[in-house]
Amino acid sequence: MMANAALERLKTVDPAQPFAQEHWAVRARLLWARRGTLARVAIISLLASLSIAFLIPKRYKSGASIMPPDQPNSNALMLAALTAHAGNLGSIGSLASGLLGGHSSTALFINLLRSGTVSGHLIDRFDLQRVYHKRYRIDTAKHLARCTKITDDKKSGVITIEVEDENPVRARDLAQGYLDELNKLVTRTNVSAAHQERVFIEQRLHAVQADLEQAQLDLSAFSTKSGTIDLGDQTRAMVEGSERVQAELLIQQSDLESLRQLYGDDNVRVREAEARIATLESGLEKMTGSGAPAQAEAGGDPAGAGEDDGELYPPLRQLPRLAVPYADLYRRVKAEEAAFELLTQQYELARIEEARDVPAVSVIDAPGVPEKKSFPPRMLLTALLTFLSVASAAALILFREHWSRIESHDPRKTLAADVLPVLRGGLRGILPRQRAKRGAA
């Protein structure tokens, strides 16, 4: 009786007054008059929300933290240490150290964790298509990505992996699976890179070794054919030898003149002195060589200078034109030796790097089995759904009361009277067609 009386008093409100301008007390009195309805809605929505909250499956979250390596490549440090003692290879060693340097970033590891390779292996390993009830692998991968949260700390670079699942043990296993797959992927990539580096250096080492052997053979053949061993020492020795022979020749010529004055030209001593002088002149001519052009000697071949008359060493006049080809061959041998030494060091480093087995990922916090659920928050969800239901019921009560006070000739009611029948007819036509399609399917 009291509620009906309150409603009768509310109807005395001017219907022309806009709903938004009504005093809050008027609307509060209306809701108070319908408090029984609101109470029933609250109780029903509370029970329904509790049912929904408990029907939603529990989800558990397991996480892990890793620290990706971010350090200089050990190859560069070891190569620099090996080449530090070699003065002539210092600059080459520094260049090689710079070329072999490497860098790995946090963003790279995050992209690897989100890669299709890692997710594909996890799908196969845990049979996630059956677990997630997905028909296609791409849908399974998307669902796994939604259940996985990968973040990083900008300051420290620590990467955090959090996986949600209905099974706490599977959540822990999935988080550990991410670590295992990341470690395998990085290790396989590093081994592949080290293997390719070792193979490339090995090929270059064989090629440089063949070039070095050929250069040594060319230098040996040239030295054997031309009689050159060390042009600097040979030139110095031949100049000193020719000076001694010339001095001896001058002495013998002076003695010959003295003997001729004393004994005449037919004396035995004079003839012996002439024979010694002729021997010295012949030896000096062989040491200094002839003044003929280079093209006329040995058929224009510089290497044939030492083979004129079967001499052991080339004459002094031929040494300058032998210096250029000898210097080229000698410089080639030295360059090949330097390259061979550097590649030998790099090859040993590449073999060590390929054989070394170092964990690629440093785990800070290993994943564990979660003890408490992470979703859903049942109390909060129940309170929120109950509040929304009661608020919606209150809004509907206020709207219906306001709509009932609007006159029938109001344009708003006229529009509603025209539109609502059309919408109802359309819905009645759509529903049978949908049911027919479902039955045919």
DOFILUM-274590 format. One record per residue (C-alpha): residue number from 1; residue in three letters; y, z, x. Coordinates in steps of 0.001 Angstrom, whole numbers, plus 524288, in hexadecimal, padded with zeros to 5 digits. Layout:
BEGIN
NUM, Ala, Y, Z, X
...
***
This chain:
BEGIN
1, Met, 80000, 80000, 80000
2, Met, 8096C, 80363, 80AF4
3, Ala, 80679, 7F699, 81226
4, Asn, 808DB, 7EE97, 805C1
5, Ala, 8159B, 7F5A6, 803A1
6, Ala, 819EC, 7F2C8, 81189
7, Leu, 816AF, 7E471, 80FB4
8, Glu, 81E73, 7E407, 80320
9, Arg, 82A2E, 7E9B8, 80A26
10, Leu, 828CB, 7DFA2, 81527
11, Lys, 8292D, 7D49F, 80B51
12, Thr, 836CE, 7D8F4, 80789
13, Val, 83BA6, 7D3E3, 8149E
14, Asp, 8444C, 7C7EE, 81382
15, Pro, 83B23, 7BC20, 81542
16, Ala, 8462F, 7B3E9, 81A90
17, Gln, 847D1, 7BCF1, 82637
18, Pro, 8419D, 7B6D8, 83274
19, Phe, 83569, 7BD6D, 83742
20, Ala, 83ACC, 7BEDF, 8450E
21, Gln, 8469D, 7C652, 83FD2
22, Glu, 83EC9, 7D03B, 8382B
23, His, 83FDA, 7DE20, 83CDF
24, Trp, 83473, 7E2CC, 844E6
25, Ala, 83275, 7EE22, 83BBC
26, Val, 82F86, 7E4AF, 83096
27, Arg, 824C7, 7DE25, 83859
28, Ala, 81FBC, 7EB3C, 83D25
29, Arg, 81ED8, 7F011, 82EF1
30, Leu, 81740, 7E3D8, 82B69
31, Leu, 80D86, 7E5F3, 83667
32, Trp, 80C69, 7F450, 832E3
33, Ala, 80963, 7F073, 824FC
34, Arg, 7FE57, 7E7E9, 82A3E
35, Arg, 7F99C, 7F210, 833EF
36, Gly, 7EC37, 7F243, 82DE2
37, Thr, 7EA7B, 7E3C4, 83062
38, Leu, 7EF76, 7E53F, 83E41
39, Ala, 7E642, 7F0AB, 84070
40, Arg, 7DAB5, 7E8AF, 83BDA
41, Val, 7DEEF, 7DD66, 844A0
42, Ala, 7E03C, 7E6CC, 8501A
43, Ile, 7D2AE, 7EC74, 84E01
44, Ile, 7CC66, 7DF1A, 84C46
45, Ser, 7D381, 7D956, 85802
46, Leu, 7CFEC, 7E546, 86026
47, Leu, 7C193, 7E398, 85D18
48, Ala, 7C24F, 7D4E0, 85F0C
49, Ser, 7C987, 7D62D, 86BEA
50, Leu, 7BFC6, 7E047, 870AD
51, Ser, 7B4D8, 7D706, 86D2E
52, Ile, 7BB8D, 7CBBF, 87438
53, Ala, 7BE82, 7D42C, 88015
54, Phe, 7B053, 7D882, 88126
55, Leu, 7AB1F, 7CAD3, 87E6F
56, Ile, 7B2BD, 7C531, 889D2
57, Pro, 7A972, 7C5CD, 8958B
58, Lys, 7AD27, 7CE72, 8A0C4
59, Arg, 7B1FA, 7C818, 8AD33
60, Tyr, 7B121, 7CE0C, 8BAAB
61, Lys, 7B97B, 7CAB0, 8C668
62, Ser, 7B4D2, 7CAF5, 8D46F
63, Gly, 7BDA8, 7C7F7, 8DFDE
64, Ala, 7BD8C, 7C5D0, 8EE85
65, Ser, 7C7DD, 7C4A9, 8F90D
66, Ile, 7C6F1, 7BBF3, 90503
67, Met, 7CF62, 7B959, 910C9
68, Pro, 7CF02, 7AB40, 91580
69, Pro, 7CF6C, 7A8FE, 92434
70, Asp, 7DC91, 7A473, 9291F
71, Gln, 7DC00, 7A3E7, 937FE
72, Pro, 7DD44, 799B0, 942E6
73, Asn, 7D193, 79168, 94610
74, Ser, 7C981, 7977E, 950E4
75, Asn, 7C73B, 789F8, 956CB
76, Ala, 7D576, 78903, 95AA9
77, Leu, 7D58F, 7967E, 960EF
78, Met, 7C8F5, 79439, 9687C
79, Leu, 7CD2C, 786C1, 96CE1
80, Ala, 7DA26, 78C1F, 971A3
81, Ala, 7D2F7, 796A7, 9793D
82, Leu, 7C9AF, 78CDB, 97F49
83, Thr, 7D44B, 7836D, 98361
84, Ala, 7DE08, 78DA2, 98812
85, His, 7D849, 78DA5, 995CD
86, Ala, 7D916, 77ED7, 9973B
87, Gly, 7E6E4, 77B3F, 99B40
88, Asn, 7E537, 76CB1, 9994A
89, Leu, 7DF74, 76EA9, 98B9B
90, Gly, 7E908, 778DD, 986BD
91, Ser, 7F12F, 76FB2, 97E73
92, Ile, 7E50A, 768F1, 97926
93, Gly, 7DF1F, 77616, 975A7
94, Ser, 7EB87, 77A36, 96E98
95, Leu, 7EBA4, 76D98, 966CB
96, Ala, 7DD55, 76F31, 96336
97, Ser, 7DFA6, 77D50, 95F3B
98, Gly, 7EA4F, 778F6, 955F9
99, Leu, 7E1D6, 76E4F, 9503C
100, Leu, 7D65F, 7776F, 94DE8
101, Gly, 7DE57, 78204, 94720
102, Gly, 7DB81, 784EE, 938D6
103, His, 7E0B7, 78C91, 92D3B
104, Ser, 7DAA7, 79147, 92096
105, Ser, 7E2E1, 79664, 9154B
106, Thr, 7E0CD, 79E98, 90934
107, Ala, 7E3E7, 7930C, 90068
108, Leu, 7D8B4, 78B6C, 9067A
109, Phe, 7CEE7, 7960E, 90331
110, Ile, 7D409, 79733, 8F546
111, Asn, 7D26C, 7888D, 8F362
112, Leu, 7C4A1, 78963, 8F8CA
113, Leu, 7C158, 79463, 8EF4D
114, Arg, 7C675, 78C2B, 8E3FB
115, Ser, 7BFA2, 77FCB, 8E891
116, Gly, 7B56A, 778BB, 8E0B5
117, Thr, 7AB65, 77AA4, 8EB76
118, Val, 7ABE3, 78977, 8EA56
119, Ser, 7ABE2, 78980, 8DB6B
120, Gly, 7A0CA, 77F8F, 8DB01
121, His, 79846, 787D4, 8E3E0
122, Leu, 79B15, 793ED, 8DBB2
123, Ile, 797A0, 78CB7, 8CF2C
124, Asp, 78A8C, 788B0, 8D4D9
125, Arg, 787F5, 795C8, 8DB4A
126, Phe, 78A34, 79E30, 8CF20
127, Asp, 7869E, 79404, 8C4B9
128, Leu, 79410, 79583, 8BEA3
129, Gln, 7924D, 78A2E, 8B529
130, Arg, 7881A, 79217, 8ADF7
131, Val, 78FAB, 79EDC, 8AF75
132, Tyr, 79C6B, 79925, 8AA32
133, His, 79573, 7908C, 8A028
134, Lys, 79C34, 78449, 8A523
135, Arg, 796C0, 7769B, 8A43B
136, Tyr, 79E95, 7706E, 8AF2D
137, Arg, 7A099, 77544, 8BCFB
138, Ile, 7AF2F, 77295, 8BC5C
139, Asp, 7B08A, 77BD9, 8B0C9
140, Thr, 7A891, 785F6, 8B81B
141, Ala, 7B15F, 78490, 8C3F6
142, Lys, 7BD7E, 78652, 8BB7C
143, His, 7B7BF, 79279, 8B536
144, Leu, 7B468, 79804, 8C298
145, Ala, 7C251, 79537, 8C721
146, Arg, 7C7BD, 79CA4, 8BB5B
147, Cys, 7BEF9, 7A839, 8BE97
148, Thr, 7C31E, 7A828, 8CCE1
149, Lys, 7D022, 7ACBC, 8D22E
150, Ile, 7D38F, 7A9B3, 8E057
151, Thr, 7E033, 7AF55, 8E5B1
152, Asp, 7E5FC, 7B19A, 8F317
153, Asp, 7EF85, 7BB17, 8F913
154, Lys, 7FAED, 7B37F, 8FE91
155, Lys, 7FDC3, 7BD96, 9090A
156, Ser, 7F03D, 7C0F4, 90E3E
157, Gly, 7E8FC, 7B486, 90A58
158, Val, 7DDD6, 7BC4B, 9043A
159, Ile, 7D6B0, 7B497, 8F9A1
160, Thr, 7D191, 7BBBD, 8ED93
161, Ile, 7C6A1, 7B613, 8E537
162, Glu, 7C438, 7BBCA, 8D795
163, Val, 7B95A, 7B6ED, 8CEB0
164, Glu, 7B747, 7BAF3, 8C07E
165, Asp, 7AA24, 7BA23, 8B9A4
166, Glu, 7A2C3, 7C05C, 8AE76
167, Asn, 79888, 7C54C, 8B806
168, Pro, 79DBE, 7CEBF, 8C270
169, Val, 7931D, 7CB09, 8CC14
170, Arg, 795CD, 7BC8B, 8CA4C
171, Ala, 7A452, 7BF14, 8CC29
172, Arg, 7A14B, 7C584, 8D92C
173, Asp, 797FF, 7BA89, 8DCF4
174, Leu, 7A1F6, 7B015, 8D977
175, Ala, 7AC60, 7B69C, 8E1D0
176, Gln, 7A2BC, 7B79A, 8ED0B
177, Gly, 79EC3, 7A97C, 8EA77
178, Tyr, 7ACCA, 7A521, 8EC9C
179, Leu, 7ACB7, 7ABEA, 8F9D7
180, Asp, 79F9C, 7A611, 8FD91
181, Glu, 7A347, 7983E, 8F9A5
182, Leu, 7B06B, 79944, 90080
183, Asn, 7A9D8, 79E1E, 90CD8
184, Lys, 79FC2, 79325, 90C65
185, Leu, 7AA19, 788CF, 909DA
186, Val, 7B304, 78D4F, 914D6
187, Thr, 7A7BE, 78F21, 91E4F
188, Arg, 7A245, 781AE, 91B15
189, Thr, 7AFB3, 77BA0, 91CDA
190, Asn, 7B1DC, 78285, 929D2
191, Val, 7A456, 77EC9, 92ED7
192, Ser, 7A685, 770C4, 92AB7
193, Ala, 7B3B1, 7705F, 9318E
194, Ala, 7AE22, 77699, 93DD5
195, His, 7A2A7, 76D29, 93D9D
196, Gln, 7AB71, 76152, 93C29
197, Glu, 7B427, 76646, 94708
198, Arg, 7A87A, 7686C, 94FE9
199, Val, 7A2D4, 75AEA, 94D02
200, Phe, 7AFEF, 7544F, 94F69
201, Ile, 7B215, 75B75, 95C4B
202, Glu, 7A416, 75880, 96062
203, Gln, 7A61C, 749F1, 95DE2
204, Arg, 7B2D9, 74A04, 96568
205, Leu, 7AC5A, 7519D, 9706A
206, His, 7A197, 74763, 971BC
207, Ala, 7AB9F, 73C6C, 97193
208, Val, 7B43C, 742F8, 97BD5
209, Gln, 7A847, 74602, 98425
210, Ala, 7A45D, 737A9, 983F0
211, Asp, 7B24F, 733AD, 9877D
212, Leu, 7B27A, 73DA1, 99296
213, Glu, 7A5A3, 738B0, 99817
214, Gln, 7AA6A, 72AA9, 99765
215, Ala, 7B742, 72E4E, 99E0E
216, Gln, 7AFEA, 73568, 9A8D9
217, Leu, 7A6F3, 729B7, 9AAB5
218, Asp, 7B2A3, 7207B, 9AB7E
219, Leu, 7B955, 72930, 9B588
220, Ser, 7ACC7, 72A65, 9BD57
221, Ala, 7AA7C, 71BB2, 9BD16
222, Phe, 7B876, 71914, 9C15B
223, Ser, 7B7A3, 72320, 9CC50
224, Thr, 7AA90, 71DB1, 9D0E6
225, Lys, 7AF52, 70FAE, 9D0B5
226, Ser, 7BCA4, 71218, 9D6C8
227, Gly, 7B8BC, 71D4F, 9DFDC
228, Thr, 7C329, 7266B, 9DA50
229, Ile, 7C056, 734EF, 9D8FC
230, Asp, 7CD9F, 73B83, 9D912
231, Leu, 7D8BF, 73220, 9DBAD
232, Gly, 7E223, 73CBC, 9E015
233, Asp, 7D908, 74270, 9EA21
234, Gln, 7D418, 73510, 9EE23
235, Thr, 7E1D8, 72FD7, 9F059
236, Arg, 7E5AE, 73BCC, 9F84A
237, Ala, 7D959, 73B0F, A0089
238, Met, 7DA89, 72C62, A02FC
239, Val, 7E8E0, 72D7B, A06CE
240, Glu, 7E5CD, 73841, A107A
241, Gly, 7DA18, 7308D, A15AD
242, Ser, 7E1F2, 72420, A177A
243, Glu, 7EC71, 72BC7, A1EC9
244, Arg, 7E253, 7312A, A2829
245, Val, 7DC5D, 723AF, A2A2F
246, Gln, 7E9C2, 71DD0, A2CB8
247, Ala, 7ECDD, 72889, A3697
248, Glu, 7DFE0, 72652, A3D6C
249, Leu, 7E25A, 717A9, A3D60
250, Leu, 7EF8F, 71976, A440E
251, Ile, 7E955, 721EB, A4E7B
252, Gln, 7DE89, 71832, A50F8
253, Gln, 7E846, 70CF7, A51F8
254, Ser, 7F01D, 71480, A5C24
255, Asp, 7E3DC, 71732, A63FD
256, Leu, 7E01A, 708CD, A631F
257, Glu, 7ECF3, 70480, A6910
258, Ser, 7EB3C, 70E28, A741D
259, Leu, 7DD5B, 70971, A76CD
260, Arg, 7E184, 6FB4C, A76F2
261, Gln, 7EBD4, 6FDEC, A810D
262, Leu, 7E244, 70523, A89A0
263, Tyr, 7D59D, 6FD63, A8820
264, Gly, 7D8F1, 6F05A, A81D5
265, Asp, 7D3DD, 6EA28, A7575
266, Asp, 7C5AE, 6E841, A79A5
267, Asn, 7C2DF, 6F64F, A7CF0
268, Val, 7B879, 6FDA8, A7532
269, Arg, 7C1A7, 708D6, A71E4
270, Val, 7CB9F, 6FF49, A6C7F
271, Arg, 7C15A, 6F8FA, A63DE
272, Glu, 7BCBE, 70639, A5EEC
273, Ala, 7CAB6, 709DB, A5B88
274, Glu, 7CC8F, 6FCF1, A5464
275, Ala, 7BFFE, 6FF5B, A4CB9
276, Arg, 7C49E, 70CEC, A48A1
277, Ile, 7D1C0, 70779, A4477
278, Ala, 7CB23, 6FCE1, A3C52
279, Thr, 7C29C, 70729, A35B0
280, Leu, 7CE6F, 70F86, A3271
281, Glu, 7D5FC, 703EA, A2D1B
282, Ser, 7CA62, 6FFFA, A2490
283, Gly, 7C909, 70DBE, A1F49
284, Leu, 7D794, 70EBD, A1C97
285, Glu, 7D778, 701BF, A1585
286, Lys, 7CC1F, 7063D, A0D0C
287, Met, 7D2FF, 712FD, A09DB
288, Thr, 7DFF8, 70CE4, A0654
289, Gly, 7DA91, 7006B, A007A
290, Ser, 7E014, 6F2CB, A00B6
291, Gly, 7ED26, 6EEBF, 9FB9D
292, Ala, 7E70E, 6E4D5, 9F237
293, Pro, 7EB53, 6E53C, 9E3D9
294, Ala, 7E364, 6ED92, 9DA88
295, Gln, 7DE78, 6E1C5, 9D2D5
296, Ala, 7D8ED, 6DBA8, 9DF1B
297, Glu, 7D13C, 6E7B5, 9E2E6
298, Ala, 7C477, 6EA41, 9DC0F
299, Gly, 7C72D, 6DF82, 9D22A
300, Gly, 7D290, 6E704, 9CC19
301, Asp, 7C9B2, 6F29D, 9C849
302, Pro, 7CF91, 6FFB4, 9CC79
303, Ala, 7C24A, 70601, 9CC28
304, Gly, 7BD31, 6FC50, 9D610
305, Ala, 7C69A, 7009D, 9E0B1
306, Gly, 7BCF6, 70A4C, 9E62D
307, Glu, 7B228, 7003F, 9E6FF
308, Asp, 7B932, 6F714, 9F078
309, Asp, 7B09C, 6F63C, 9FC79
310, Gly, 7A7E6, 70140, 9F749
311, Glu, 7B19F, 70BF4, 9FAB3
312, Leu, 7AF4C, 719D9, 9F600
313, Tyr, 7BD83, 71C3F, 9F1E8
314, Pro, 7C840, 712E9, 9ED71
315, Pro, 7D2CB, 70F2D, 9F74A
316, Leu, 7DFE4, 71611, 9F716
317, Arg, 7E754, 70A19, 9F226
318, Gln, 7DE83, 70982, 9E5EE
319, Leu, 7E013, 717B8, 9E1C7
320, Pro, 7ECE2, 715EC, 9DA15
321, Arg, 7E716, 70B7F, 9D13B
322, Leu, 7DAD1, 713C9, 9CF4F
323, Ala, 7E2ED, 71FA2, 9CB4A
324, Val, 7E6A7, 71A90, 9BDA8
325, Pro, 7D8DF, 717B9, 9B85C
326, Tyr, 7D3B2, 723EB, 9BEFF
327, Ala, 7DE6B, 72C58, 9B8CD
328, Asp, 7DBA7, 7268B, 9AB55
329, Leu, 7CD25, 72955, 9AC5A
330, Tyr, 7CF85, 736EA, 9B1D1
331, Arg, 7D954, 73A39, 9A705
332, Arg, 7CFBC, 7355C, 99CBD
333, Val, 7C502, 73E11, 9A227
334, Lys, 7CDEF, 749FA, 9A231
335, Ala, 7D27F, 7477F, 99435
336, Glu, 7C489, 74612, 98F66
337, Glu, 7C0B9, 75281, 99698
338, Ala, 7CBD0, 75A1A, 99007
339, Ala, 7C81F, 754F3, 9828E
340, Phe, 7B9CC, 757F9, 984FF
341, Glu, 7BCD7, 765EE, 9890F
342, Leu, 7C563, 76862, 97D1E
343, Leu, 7BB84, 76283, 973AC
344, Thr, 7B09E, 76A73, 979D6
345, Gln, 7B825, 776FE, 976FA
346, Gln, 7BB19, 772AC, 96919
347, Tyr, 7ACE3, 76EF9, 966EF
348, Glu, 7A836, 77C84, 96AEC
349, Leu, 7B237, 782BF, 961D5
350, Ala, 7ADEA, 779FC, 9569A
351, Arg, 79FB3, 77DC0, 958C6
352, Ile, 7A341, 78C2E, 95883
353, Glu, 7AB41, 78A60, 94C11
354, Glu, 7A047, 782F3, 9456A
355, Ala, 79603, 78D13, 948E9
356, Arg, 79E5B, 798D5, 9456D
357, Asp, 79BC2, 79EEC, 9380E
358, Val, 7A77A, 7A71E, 933EA
359, Pro, 7A9D3, 7AB44, 925A2
360, Ala, 7B4A3, 7A2EE, 92007
361, Val, 7B95D, 7ACD5, 915F0
362, Ser, 7BC83, 7BB2F, 91851
363, Val, 7B94A, 7C360, 90C3C
364, Ile, 7C253, 7CEEA, 909F4
365, Asp, 7BCCA, 7D3C6, 8FCF5
366, Ala, 7AF3E, 7CF4E, 8F8FF
367, Pro, 7ACD9, 7CD3D, 8EA55
368, Gly, 7A5FB, 7D81D, 8E305
369, Val, 7A002, 7DA15, 8D58F
370, Pro, 7AB2B, 7DE05, 8CC57
371, Glu, 7A924, 7EABB, 8C4E0
372, Lys, 7B362, 7E8D5, 8BA43
373, Lys, 7B629, 7DD27, 8B1D4
374, Ser, 7C2A3, 7D5A4, 8B40B
375, Phe, 7C326, 7CF6A, 8A66E
376, Pro, 7C4E9, 7D147, 89AF7
377, Pro, 7CE1D, 7DD00, 8999A
378, Arg, 7C81F, 7E153, 88C9C
379, Met, 7D1B5, 7EC02, 888E1
380, Leu, 7DD77, 7E398, 88BCA
381, Leu, 7D773, 7D7D6, 884EB
382, Thr, 7D40E, 7DFF6, 878E2
383, Ala, 7E1B4, 7E5C9, 87821
384, Leu, 7E81A, 7D897, 879E8
385, Leu, 7DFD8, 7D1C0, 86F85
386, Thr, 7E1D2, 7DCE7, 865D3
387, Phe, 7F073, 7DCBC, 867FE
388, Leu, 7F127, 7CE10, 8666D
389, Ser, 7E932, 7CEA1, 859DF
390, Val, 7F197, 7D948, 853C7
391, Ala, 7FE02, 7D259, 8582E
392, Ser, 7F93D, 7C58D, 85251
393, Ala, 7F5B6, 7CC58, 84589
394, Ala, 80316, 7D2CF, 844E7
395, Ala, 809D4, 7C5E7, 84774
396, Leu, 801BD, 7BF5B, 83CDC
397, Ile, 8053A, 7CA13, 83314
398, Leu, 813A9, 7C8C2, 8360C
399, Phe, 81312, 7B9F6, 83533
400, Arg, 80BD8, 7B9DC, 82835
401, Glu, 8157A, 7C3A1, 82269
402, His, 820E1, 7BB95, 826EB
403, Trp, 81A85, 7AF03, 821FB
404, Ser, 8182B, 7B501, 814B0
405, Arg, 826B2, 7B81E, 8131D
406, Ile, 82AA1, 7A9FE, 8158F
407, Glu, 82DC9, 7A27C, 808FA
408, Ser, 824E9, 79761, 80505
409, His, 82FA3, 78D19, 805B2
410, Asp, 832BF, 790CD, 813E0
411, Pro, 83175, 784E2, 81CED
412, Arg, 82818, 78C54, 825A9
413, Lys, 81E87, 78EE0, 81A9D
414, Thr, 82008, 780E6, 815F5
415, Leu, 81C8E, 77BD3, 82389
416, Ala, 810F3, 78509, 8246B
417, Ala, 80C37, 78092, 816F4
418, Asp, 80C7F, 77273, 81BA5
419, Val, 8064B, 7748B, 8290A
420, Leu, 7FB90, 77E93, 82674
421, Pro, 7F37B, 7764F, 81CE9
422, Val, 7F363, 76B13, 8268B
423, Leu, 7EED8, 773E4, 8318A
424, Arg, 7E426, 779CB, 82912
425, Gly, 7DF5F, 76C48, 8252F
426, Gly, 7DF27, 767DA, 83344
427, Leu, 7D757, 773A3, 8377F
428, Arg, 7CDB1, 771AF, 82C61
429, Gly, 7CBA5, 763A5, 830E7
430, Ile, 7CA32, 766F5, 83F3E
431, Leu, 7C039, 771DB, 83DDB
432, Pro, 7B5B9, 769A9, 836F5
433, Arg, 7B701, 75EFE, 84121
434, Gln, 7B55F, 768CD, 84C24
435, Arg, 7A959, 76E70, 84598
436, Ala, 7A3C4, 760C1, 843C9
437, Lys, 7A5ED, 75D9F, 8522D
438, Arg, 79F53, 76A25, 8565E
439, Gly, 793C9, 7675B, 84D78
440, Ala, 7928B, 7597C, 852E8
441, Ala, 7931D, 75E98, 860CD
***
